[in-house]
């Protein structure tokens, strides 16, 4: 993910702006995945009532 958005195969020669863009996009994707996981848990938790076992 980082390599794709920073347009550099190696972090050492990458420009600071490219590194910043890669980090921002990586954290954006991670945040979206966390929000998606929380939404799934919230929906599944409401859909399935607790069992009495």
N, CA, C and O atoms as a Maestro MAE file, in Angstrom:
{
 s_m_m2io_version
 :::
 2.0.0
}

f_m_ct {
 s_m_title
 :::
 protein
 m_atom[212] {
  # First column is atom index #
  i_m_mmod_type
  r_m_x_coord
  r_m_y_coord
  r_m_z_coord
  i_m_residue_number
  s_m_chain_name
  s_m_pdb_residue_name
  s_m_pdb_atom_name
  i_m_atomic_number
  :::
  1 25 0.834 -1.177 0.000 1 A "UNK " " N  " 7
  2 3 0.000 0.000 0.000 1 A "UNK " " CA " 6
  3 2 0.882 1.244 0.000 1 A "UNK " " C  " 6
  4 15 0.704 2.144 -0.822 1 A "UNK " " O  " 8
  5 25 1.823 1.285 0.920 2 A "UNK " " N  " 7
  6 3 2.699 2.453 1.028 2 A "UNK " " CA " 6
  7 2 3.508 2.654 -0.246 2 A "UNK " " C  " 6
  8 15 3.620 3.771 -0.751 2 A "UNK " " O  " 8
  9 25 4.064 1.577 -0.756 3 A "UNK " " N  " 7
  10 3 4.905 1.674 -1.948 3 A "UNK " " CA " 6
  11 2 4.107 2.165 -3.150 3 A "UNK " " C  " 6
  12 15 4.607 2.949 -3.956 3 A "UNK " " O  " 8
  13 25 2.882 1.709 -3.264 4 A "UNK " " N  " 7
  14 3 2.038 2.125 -4.384 4 A "UNK " " CA " 6
  15 2 1.735 3.622 -4.331 4 A "UNK " " C  " 6
  16 15 1.828 4.305 -5.351 4 A "UNK " " O  " 8
  17 25 1.378 4.135 -3.170 5 A "UNK " " N  " 7
  18 3 0.978 5.540 -3.084 5 A "UNK " " CA " 6
  19 2 2.150 6.503 -3.024 5 A "UNK " " C  " 6
  20 15 2.019 7.661 -3.420 5 A "UNK " " O  " 8
  21 25 3.297 6.040 -2.533 6 A "UNK " " N  " 7
  22 3 4.446 6.946 -2.477 6 A "UNK " " CA " 6
  23 2 5.221 6.972 -3.789 6 A "UNK " " C  " 6
  24 15 6.120 7.795 -3.962 6 A "UNK " " O  " 8
  25 25 4.881 6.084 -4.705 7 A "UNK " " N  " 7
  26 3 5.526 6.001 -6.024 7 A "UNK " " CA " 6
  27 2 7.028 5.776 -5.916 7 A "UNK " " C  " 6
  28 15 7.806 6.293 -6.718 7 A "UNK " " O  " 8
  29 25 7.420 5.005 -4.922 8 A "UNK " " N  " 7
  30 3 8.833 4.679 -4.744 8 A "UNK " " CA " 6
  31 2 8.941 3.259 -4.214 8 A "UNK " " C  " 6
  32 15 8.224 2.877 -3.289 8 A "UNK " " O  " 8
  33 25 9.842 2.474 -4.804 9 A "UNK " " N  " 7
  34 3 10.004 1.088 -4.373 9 A "UNK " " CA " 6
  35 2 10.778 0.986 -3.064 9 A "UNK " " C  " 6
  36 15 10.644 -0.002 -2.343 9 A "UNK " " O  " 8
  37 25 11.581 1.989 -2.753 10 A "UNK " " N  " 7
  38 3 12.390 1.980 -1.540 10 A "UNK " " CA " 6
  39 2 12.162 3.290 -0.802 10 A "UNK " " C  " 6
  40 15 12.057 4.348 -1.424 10 A "UNK " " O  " 8
  41 25 12.088 3.224 0.508 11 A "UNK " " N  " 7
  42 3 11.791 4.429 1.289 11 A "UNK " " CA " 6
  43 2 13.001 5.364 1.390 11 A "UNK " " C  " 6
  44 15 12.829 6.570 1.569 11 A "UNK " " O  " 8
  45 25 14.216 4.827 1.278 12 A "UNK " " N  " 7
  46 3 15.416 5.653 1.456 12 A "UNK " " CA " 6
  47 2 15.530 6.788 0.427 12 A "UNK " " C  " 6
  48 15 15.761 7.932 0.819 12 A "UNK " " O  " 8
  49 25 15.376 6.509 -0.873 13 A "UNK " " N  " 7
  50 3 15.517 7.610 -1.838 13 A "UNK " " CA " 6
  51 2 14.228 8.400 -2.072 13 A "UNK " " C  " 6
  52 15 14.223 9.338 -2.869 13 A "UNK " " O  " 8
  53 25 13.159 8.046 -1.405 14 A "UNK " " N  " 7
  54 3 11.876 8.717 -1.641 14 A "UNK " " CA " 6
  55 2 11.896 10.142 -1.117 14 A "UNK " " C  " 6
  56 15 12.522 10.437 -0.099 14 A "UNK " " O  " 8
  57 25 11.219 11.001 -1.812 15 A "UNK " " N  " 7
  58 3 11.108 12.401 -1.394 15 A "UNK " " CA " 6
  59 2 10.219 12.492 -0.151 15 A "UNK " " C  " 6
  60 15 9.313 11.676 0.016 15 A "UNK " " O  " 8
  61 25 10.467 13.471 0.720 16 A "UNK " " N  " 7
  62 3 9.652 13.602 1.927 16 A "UNK " " CA " 6
  63 2 8.153 13.734 1.643 16 A "UNK " " C  " 6
  64 15 7.331 13.200 2.388 16 A "UNK " " O  " 8
  65 25 7.804 14.427 0.594 17 A "UNK " " N  " 7
  66 3 6.396 14.564 0.237 17 A "UNK " " CA " 6
  67 2 5.769 13.231 -0.155 17 A "UNK " " C  " 6
  68 15 4.614 12.959 0.170 17 A "UNK " " O  " 8
  69 25 6.540 12.405 -0.855 18 A "UNK " " N  " 7
  70 3 6.047 11.084 -1.250 18 A "UNK " " CA " 6
  71 2 5.855 10.190 -0.029 18 A "UNK " " C  " 6
  72 15 4.889 9.430 0.047 18 A "UNK " " O  " 8
  73 25 6.773 10.284 0.919 19 A "UNK " " N  " 7
  74 3 6.652 9.497 2.144 19 A "UNK " " CA " 6
  75 2 5.416 9.941 2.927 19 A "UNK " " C  " 6
  76 15 4.670 9.106 3.437 19 A "UNK " " O  " 8
  77 25 5.203 11.239 3.021 20 A "UNK " " N  " 7
  78 3 4.037 11.760 3.737 20 A "UNK " " CA " 6
  79 2 2.742 11.304 3.069 20 A "UNK " " C  " 6
  80 15 1.793 10.923 3.754 20 A "UNK " " O  " 8
  81 25 2.696 11.339 1.748 21 A "UNK " " N  " 7
  82 3 1.507 10.888 1.026 21 A "UNK " " CA " 6
  83 2 1.273 9.403 1.255 21 A "UNK " " C  " 6
  84 15 0.141 8.981 1.489 21 A "UNK " " O  " 8
  85 25 2.320 8.619 1.189 22 A "UNK " " N  " 7
  86 3 2.198 7.181 1.424 22 A "UNK " " CA " 6
  87 2 1.707 6.870 2.825 22 A "UNK " " C  " 6
  88 15 0.875 5.982 3.009 22 A "UNK " " O  " 8
  89 25 2.216 7.594 3.817 23 A "UNK " " N  " 7
  90 3 1.783 7.377 5.201 23 A "UNK " " CA " 6
  91 2 0.326 7.782 5.389 23 A "UNK " " C  " 6
  92 15 -0.437 7.066 6.036 23 A "UNK " " O  " 8
  93 25 -0.058 8.908 4.836 24 A "UNK " " N  " 7
  94 3 -1.456 9.365 4.969 24 A "UNK " " CA " 6
  95 2 -2.422 8.353 4.371 24 A "UNK " " C  " 6
  96 15 -3.435 8.015 4.983 24 A "UNK " " O  " 8
  97 25 -2.108 7.876 3.183 25 A "UNK " " N  " 7
  98 3 -3.000 6.932 2.525 25 A "UNK " " CA " 6
  99 2 -3.050 5.609 3.280 25 A "UNK " " C  " 6
  100 15 -4.114 5.002 3.407 25 A "UNK " " O  " 8
  101 25 -1.893 5.161 3.782 26 A "UNK " " N  " 7
  102 3 -1.849 3.920 4.543 26 A "UNK " " CA " 6
  103 2 -2.709 4.025 5.795 26 A "UNK " " C  " 6
  104 15 -3.466 3.102 6.097 26 A "UNK " " O  " 8
  105 25 -2.608 5.127 6.528 27 A "UNK " " N  " 7
  106 3 -3.421 5.304 7.721 27 A "UNK " " CA " 6
  107 2 -4.899 5.485 7.371 27 A "UNK " " C  " 6
  108 15 -5.766 5.067 8.139 27 A "UNK " " O  " 8
  109 25 -5.198 6.093 6.237 28 A "UNK " " N  " 7
  110 3 -6.582 6.227 5.793 28 A "UNK " " CA " 6
  111 2 -7.203 4.854 5.547 28 A "UNK " " C  " 6
  112 15 -8.327 4.589 5.973 28 A "UNK " " O  " 8
  113 25 -6.475 3.996 4.866 29 A "UNK " " N  " 7
  114 3 -6.974 2.646 4.594 29 A "UNK " " CA " 6
  115 2 -7.133 1.866 5.899 29 A "UNK " " C  " 6
  116 15 -8.127 1.163 6.081 29 A "UNK " " O  " 8
  117 25 -6.164 1.983 6.806 30 A "UNK " " N  " 7
  118 3 -6.264 1.290 8.092 30 A "UNK " " CA " 6
  119 2 -7.468 1.781 8.883 30 A "UNK " " C  " 6
  120 15 -8.175 0.978 9.493 30 A "UNK " " O  " 8
  121 25 -7.706 3.070 8.882 31 A "UNK " " N  " 7
  122 3 -8.867 3.629 9.589 31 A "UNK " " CA " 6
  123 2 -10.169 3.133 8.984 31 A "UNK " " C  " 6
  124 15 -11.106 2.802 9.710 31 A "UNK " " O  " 8
  125 25 -10.233 3.079 7.668 32 A "UNK " " N  " 7
  126 3 -11.436 2.593 7.003 32 A "UNK " " CA " 6
  127 2 -11.695 1.126 7.348 32 A "UNK " " C  " 6
  128 15 -12.841 0.733 7.563 32 A "UNK " " O  " 8
  129 25 -10.643 0.323 7.401 33 A "UNK " " N  " 7
  130 3 -10.810 -1.089 7.757 33 A "UNK " " CA " 6
  131 2 -11.279 -1.250 9.199 33 A "UNK " " C  " 6
  132 15 -12.103 -2.118 9.487 33 A "UNK " " O  " 8
  133 25 -10.764 -0.426 10.104 34 A "UNK " " N  " 7
  134 3 -11.196 -0.481 11.500 34 A "UNK " " CA " 6
  135 2 -12.669 -0.091 11.616 34 A "UNK " " C  " 6
  136 15 -13.434 -0.754 12.316 34 A "UNK " " O  " 8
  137 25 -13.062 0.971 10.941 35 A "UNK " " N  " 7
  138 3 -14.469 1.392 10.979 35 A "UNK " " CA " 6
  139 2 -15.384 0.330 10.376 35 A "UNK " " C  " 6
  140 15 -16.481 0.098 10.884 35 A "UNK " " O  " 8
  141 25 -14.951 -0.304 9.316 36 A "UNK " " N  " 7
  142 3 -15.729 -1.380 8.709 36 A "UNK " " CA " 6
  143 2 -15.888 -2.546 9.677 36 A "UNK " " C  " 6
  144 15 -16.980 -3.097 9.816 36 A "UNK " " O  " 8
  145 25 -14.803 -2.921 10.343 37 A "UNK " " N  " 7
  146 3 -14.864 -4.023 11.310 37 A "UNK " " CA " 6
  147 2 -15.793 -3.686 12.470 37 A "UNK " " C  " 6
  148 15 -16.558 -4.541 12.916 37 A "UNK " " O  " 8
  149 25 -15.738 -2.460 12.961 38 A "UNK " " N  " 7
  150 3 -16.628 -2.055 14.045 38 A "UNK " " CA " 6
  151 2 -18.088 -2.061 13.608 38 A "UNK " " C  " 6
  152 15 -18.966 -2.447 14.378 38 A "UNK " " O  " 8
  153 25 -18.347 -1.639 12.383 39 A "UNK " " N  " 7
  154 3 -19.710 -1.655 11.864 39 A "UNK " " CA " 6
  155 2 -20.237 -3.076 11.734 39 A "UNK " " C  " 6
  156 15 -21.396 -3.342 12.054 39 A "UNK " " O  " 8
  157 25 -19.396 -3.989 11.266 40 A "UNK " " N  " 7
  158 3 -19.814 -5.387 11.147 40 A "UNK " " CA " 6
  159 2 -20.129 -5.967 12.519 40 A "UNK " " C  " 6
  160 15 -21.137 -6.653 12.685 40 A "UNK " " O  " 8
  161 25 -19.282 -5.701 13.492 41 A "UNK " " N  " 7
  162 3 -19.522 -6.204 14.844 41 A "UNK " " CA " 6
  163 2 -20.798 -5.616 15.415 41 A "UNK " " C  " 6
  164 15 -21.562 -6.328 16.066 41 A "UNK " " O  " 8
  165 25 -21.044 -4.347 15.190 42 A "UNK " " N  " 7
  166 3 -22.259 -3.707 15.699 42 A "UNK " " CA " 6
  167 2 -23.501 -4.307 15.054 42 A "UNK " " C  " 6
  168 15 -24.496 -4.542 15.740 42 A "UNK " " O  " 8
  169 25 -23.461 -4.558 13.757 43 A "UNK " " N  " 7
  170 3 -24.615 -5.127 13.067 43 A "UNK " " CA " 6
  171 2 -24.854 -6.582 13.457 43 A "UNK " " C  " 6
  172 15 -26.001 -6.987 13.644 43 A "UNK " " O  " 8
  173 25 -23.817 -7.353 13.579 44 A "UNK " " N  " 7
  174 3 -23.955 -8.758 13.948 44 A "UNK " " CA " 6
  175 2 -24.417 -8.861 15.402 44 A "UNK " " C  " 6
  176 15 -25.215 -9.735 15.740 44 A "UNK " " O  " 8
  177 25 -23.926 -7.989 16.244 45 A "UNK " " N  " 7
  178 3 -24.330 -8.000 17.646 45 A "UNK " " CA " 6
  179 2 -25.808 -7.702 17.811 45 A "UNK " " C  " 6
  180 15 -26.453 -8.262 18.698 45 A "UNK " " O  " 8
  181 25 -26.352 -6.840 16.982 46 A "UNK " " N  " 7
  182 3 -27.778 -6.519 17.052 46 A "UNK " " CA " 6
  183 2 -28.631 -7.615 16.430 46 A "UNK " " C  " 6
  184 15 -29.748 -7.859 16.887 46 A "UNK " " O  " 8
  185 25 -28.127 -8.275 15.398 47 A "UNK " " N  " 7
  186 3 -28.903 -9.258 14.672 47 A "UNK " " CA " 6
  187 2 -29.058 -10.575 15.434 47 A "UNK " " C  " 6
  188 15 -30.088 -11.239 15.315 47 A "UNK " " O  " 8
  189 25 -28.057 -10.952 16.207 48 A "UNK " " N  " 7
  190 3 -28.090 -12.227 16.901 48 A "UNK " " CA " 6
  191 2 -28.266 -12.001 18.408 48 A "UNK " " C  " 6
  192 15 -27.344 -11.540 19.081 48 A "UNK " " O  " 8
  193 25 -29.455 -12.329 18.931 49 A "UNK " " N  " 7
  194 3 -29.650 -12.162 20.368 49 A "UNK " " CA " 6
  195 2 -28.808 -13.167 21.149 49 A "UNK " " C  " 6
  196 15 -28.503 -14.238 20.624 49 A "UNK " " O  " 8
  197 25 -28.432 -12.862 22.359 50 A "UNK " " N  " 7
  198 3 -27.620 -13.804 23.136 50 A "UNK " " CA " 6
  199 2 -28.399 -15.072 23.434 50 A "UNK " " C  " 6
  200 15 -29.603 -15.035 23.684 50 A "UNK " " O  " 8
  201 25 -27.696 -16.188 23.403 51 A "UNK " " N  " 7
  202 3 -28.347 -17.466 23.666 51 A "UNK " " CA " 6
  203 2 -28.447 -17.711 25.177 51 A "UNK " " C  " 6
  204 15 -27.687 -17.130 25.952 51 A "UNK " " O  " 8
  205 25 -29.372 -18.560 25.587 52 A "UNK " " N  " 7
  206 3 -29.606 -18.846 27.002 52 A "UNK " " CA " 6
  207 2 -28.900 -20.120 27.461 52 A "UNK " " C  " 6
  208 15 -29.328 -20.732 28.440 52 A "UNK " " O  " 8
  209 25 -27.855 -20.525 26.797 53 A "UNK " " N  " 7
  210 3 -27.181 -21.775 27.167 53 A "UNK " " CA " 6
  211 2 -26.198 -21.586 28.259 53 A "UNK " " C  " 6
  212 15 -25.552 -22.546 28.680 53 A "UNK " " O  " 8
  :::
 }
 m_bond[211] {
  # First column is bond index #
  i_m_from
  i_m_to
  i_m_order
  :::
  1 1 2 1
  2 2 3 1
  3 3 4 2
  4 3 5 1
  5 5 6 1
  6 6 7 1
  7 7 8 2
  8 7 9 1
  9 9 10 1
  10 10 11 1
  11 11 12 2
  12 11 13 1
  13 13 14 1
  14 14 15 1
  15 15 16 2
  16 15 17 1
  17 17 18 1
  18 18 19 1
  19 19 20 2
  20 19 21 1
  21 21 22 1
  22 22 23 1
  23 23 24 2
  24 23 25 1
  25 25 26 1
  26 26 27 1
  27 27 28 2
  28 27 29 1
  29 29 30 1
  30 30 31 1
  31 31 32 2
  32 31 33 1
  33 33 34 1
  34 34 35 1
  35 35 36 2
  36 35 37 1
  37 37 38 1
  38 38 39 1
  39 39 40 2
  40 39 41 1
  41 41 42 1
  42 42 43 1
  43 43 44 2
  44 43 45 1
  45 45 46 1
  46 46 47 1
  47 47 48 2
  48 47 49 1
  49 49 50 1
  50 50 51 1
  51 51 52 2
  52 51 53 1
  53 53 54 1
  54 54 55 1
  55 55 56 2
  56 55 57 1
  57 57 58 1
  58 58 59 1
  59 59 60 2
  60 59 61 1
  61 61 62 1
  62 62 63 1
  63 63 64 2
  64 63 65 1
  65 65 66 1
  66 66 67 1
  67 67 68 2
  68 67 69 1
  69 69 70 1
  70 70 71 1
  71 71 72 2
  72 71 73 1
  73 73 74 1
  74 74 75 1
  75 75 76 2
  76 75 77 1
  77 77 78 1
  78 78 79 1
  79 79 80 2
  80 79 81 1
  81 81 82 1
  82 82 83 1
  83 83 84 2
  84 83 85 1
  85 85 86 1
  86 86 87 1
  87 87 88 2
  88 87 89 1
  89 89 90 1
  90 90 91 1
  91 91 92 2
  92 91 93 1
  93 93 94 1
  94 94 95 1
  95 95 96 2
  96 95 97 1
  97 97 98 1
  98 98 99 1
  99 99 100 2
  100 99 101 1
  101 101 102 1
  102 102 103 1
  103 103 104 2
  104 103 105 1
  105 105 106 1
  106 106 107 1
  107 107 108 2
  108 107 109 1
  109 109 110 1
  110 110 111 1
  111 111 112 2
  112 111 113 1
  113 113 114 1
  114 114 115 1
  115 115 116 2
  116 115 117 1
  117 117 118 1
  118 118 119 1
  119 119 120 2
  120 119 121 1
  121 121 122 1
  122 122 123 1
  123 123 124 2
  124 123 125 1
  125 125 126 1
  126 126 127 1
  127 127 128 2
  128 127 129 1
  129 129 130 1
  130 130 131 1
  131 131 132 2
  132 131 133 1
  133 133 134 1
  134 134 135 1
  135 135 136 2
  136 135 137 1
  137 137 138 1
  138 138 139 1
  139 139 140 2
  140 139 141 1
  141 141 142 1
  142 142 143 1
  143 143 144 2
  144 143 145 1
  145 145 146 1
  146 146 147 1
  147 147 148 2
  148 147 149 1
  149 149 150 1
  150 150 151 1
  151 151 152 2
  152 151 153 1
  153 153 154 1
  154 154 155 1
  155 155 156 2
  156 155 157 1
  157 157 158 1
  158 158 159 1
  159 159 160 2
  160 159 161 1
  161 161 162 1
  162 162 163 1
  163 163 164 2
  164 163 165 1
  165 165 166 1
  166 166 167 1
  167 167 168 2
  168 167 169 1
  169 169 170 1
  170 170 171 1
  171 171 172 2
  172 171 173 1
  173 173 174 1
  174 174 175 1
  175 175 176 2
  176 175 177 1
  177 177 178 1
  178 178 179 1
  179 179 180 2
  180 179 181 1
  181 181 182 1
  182 182 183 1
  183 183 184 2
  184 183 185 1
  185 185 186 1
  186 186 187 1
  187 187 188 2
  188 187 189 1
  189 189 190 1
  190 190 191 1
  191 191 192 2
  192 191 193 1
  193 193 194 1
  194 194 195 1
  195 195 196 2
  196 195 197 1
  197 197 198 1
  198 198 199 1
  199 199 200 2
  200 199 201 1
  201 201 202 1
  202 202 203 1
  203 203 204 2
  204 203 205 1
  205 205 206 1
  206 206 207 1
  207 207 208 2
  208 207 209 1
  209 209 210 1
  210 210 211 1
  211 211 212 2
  :::
 }
}
